[in-house]
Amino acid sequence: MVDTDSGWDGRGGRGRRGARDTRGARAADAIPGRRVAAVSLVALAALATGCGPGTATGAPEASPPVRPTQAAAPTRTAPVTDDAKPRTAPPPPSPSASTAPPARAPDPTTARPAPEPSTAPPPRVLMRTGSESDRVRELQARLRQIGHFGRNPTGYYGSVTADAVRSFQAKRSLPVTGSTDEVTWQRLLAMTRVPKAAELRPPTERPLAAPDERCLKGRVLCISKNSRTLAWMIDGKVVSAMDVRFGSEYTPTREGVFEVFWKSRDHVSTLYDTPMPYALFFSGGQAVHYSADFAANGYGGASHGCVNVRDKKKVAALFDQVRTGDKVVVYW
């Protein structure tokens, strides 16, 4: 009969060997734990030297613990250079900029506005090219007083008057427009006197020249090529005066002393087939007469040698007063 409580299996000594086996098994059970610990130490050592995690032979794969804050934080010992910055990323803020509040745009109400151009209206224009009035006549007379208008007043604002106004404006540092505005007019009034009646309405547009000495006695048609005027004189006194023009360089008006030898009120030229009303012939086919072309075009044209008059009323009155035999003097 076998005693199960004694631990002997009938072979002698087996019970004690079994006990040693049990202790050995316990020791063997403890060895794998030490191996796992050794493998963990090797992995930690690999992480500390910068190598990637590896797998130990005969041991289960294990990853080293990683702290989230250590994985996200940049390495401080390797500063990033400009070449390594993304081209699209903005530059890192300076320490002062990171602590200062963002710059504030200037208040549109406090910003200084750019200076605006002057909105003052220009002076009101009183007279300009094409104007015709007694005020224009006064303007011309005043400009003549100070040497800017070289003719007698006509009352018509033409190119000659506009040039005279430009000359006056330029000399007084005014805007040079050729038109007479309020500023120009007031400056002119301050520099001149009120024109006399003879200055406002002289007998001719152009100033009369000093009469030739041959015109001072008797009844004379005194004709000056220099001033381009005709003065009807009796004993040295001017009865009437008018503007005239002469022949061209190819058909010049003769100069000298002549006399009226024929009067023809409604004359028509047989040579040029043109009207020559109120003709007073003094040298061959040359005569003093009215010219519609002179009245329309002024000094832009010329006669064929005659003395043209553009004021029809004046030459008509002259025709009635002049007698055959009266003297004619043509001079420079």
Buried (B, 14 or more C-beta within 10 A) or exposed (E): EEEEEEEBEEEEEEEEEEEEEEEEEEEEEEEEEEEEEEBBEEBEEBEEEEEEEEEBEEBEEEEEEEEEEEEEEEEEEEEEEEEEEEEEEEEEEEEEEEEEEEEEEEEEEEEEEEEEEEEEEEBEBBBBEEBEEEBBBBBBBBBBBEEBBEBBBBBBBBEBBBEBBBBBBEEEEBEBBBBBBEBBBEBBEEEBEEBEEEBBBBBBBBEBBEBBEBBEEEBBBBBBBEBBBBBBBEEEEBBBBBBBBBBEEEEBBEBEBBBBBEBBEEBEBEEEEBBBBBBBBBBEBBBBBBBEBBEEEEEEEBBBBBBBBBBBEBBBBBBEEBEEEBBBBBBE
